[in-house]
Amino acid sequence: MRTELADGVEIRADGDRLDQVLNNLLQNTQRYSADPATLSVQVRRQDTEAQLTWEDTSPGVPPDALPRLTERLYRVDESRASASGGSGLGLAIAHAIIVGHGGRMQASASALGGLRWDIWLPLNTEAAHG
């Protein structure tokens, strides 16, 4: 796993809920990436937001499925999801947590061949001015 964390990026958030989001993304990477899997996580400041970029290796997701990944009960491949224990709720819950924190979450194709998630959360302005 490769990580890049920018200095001075601070958000105000419920740590348990953000752990839930990251654990869900990690479970999906472990469940759906072919061995040997590679994961890249970057956190950087982008204007008034923190941007987390999560990228894993193949296989990816068909382009038409990307916008639907956070829909409740949606599965790209019903047979594969059922066999691996996926309920179709994890990404919908993760999306709701991010939106509840005033952020947004978007899926796209990863340069590593798998799935890329970009998550934007508002920066903690009190820390910047305190």
N, C-alpha and C positions, 0 to 999 in steps of 0.2 A: 504494500500500500504506500502510495506517495501522498504526502500532505503538504500544503502551503497555507500558512496562516499569516495574514497581514497584521502588523502591529497596530494597536490603537482602535481596533474594531470591537465595539461593545454594543450589545443590544440589551434591552430590558425584556425578559421573557420568563415564562415558567419552565425551569430547567427540566422538570420531569416530563412535561409535554414535548419539549424539543428532543429529549432522549428518546421518547416514543417515536418521533418522526425519523430520527437517525437510525434507530434499531430496525424500523420497518424497511428503510432503504437498504440497510446492511443485509437483512434477511432476504430481500429480493435479489440483491447482488449474489449472495451465496447460493440461493435456490436456482437462479436462472442463468448465471454466467458459466461458460464452459471452463473446465480446468485446463491449465492453471489460470485462474482468474486474476485480473489486475484491477485495482480500484485507485482512483485519483480523487482527492478531495482538496478543494481550494476555498479559502475564505478571503475576501478582499472588500475594500470599501469602494462603493460606487455612488458618488454624490452623497445623498442623505440616507443611503441604505447599506446594509451588509449583504453581500452576495456570496452564497455558498454554491459551489459547482461540484457536483458528484458525478463521476463518470466511471463506467465499468466496461468490461470487455464483452465480446460477442457471446451468444447471438443477440442481435438487436431486436427492436420491435418494428413491425411494419408501419410506414409513415401514417397511414390512415387510422391506426390505433392510438398514436401518440396523444391526441387531444382527449381521448376517452379514458385514459389510464386512471384518472382520479374519480371516475364515476363509480357510485356505489354498486357493488356486485359485478362490475365489468371485469372480464378476463380475456386476455388476448387469445389464449388457446384453452378452451374449457377442459379438454382431456388432460393436458399437462398440468394445469392449475389444480385440478381435483386430485391428481396423482401425487402432487407435491405438498398438498395440504393447504393451499391458498384458498382463502374464503372470498376474496374479491372486496374486502372491506379495508384492508390496511392502508392503501394509498388514498382512499376517500377520507379516512380518518386523519391521515397525515396532512392532506390538503386542508381539511377543516381546521386543524390546529394552526397551520401557517396563516390562513385567512383570519382566524381569531386573534392572531398576534399582529394584525395589520399588514401582513405580507402577501406574497403570491408565490406560486410554484408552477414550473413549466417543464414539460418533458420534450426532449429532442434526441436526435441521433448523436452518439458519442464518437469522437475522433478515435477512440480505442476500439470501436466496432460494436459496442453494446448500447446501453441507455445512458443518457445524460439528463440530470435534473438540475435546474437552476432554481434556487430559492432566494428570494429577496425579503429581508426583514428591516424595518426602520431602525436606524441607529439610536442608541440611548443619548438623547440630546442633553440630559442632565449631566452625564459623565463628561461630555465635550465642553460644557460650560462650568462644571463644578470644580 
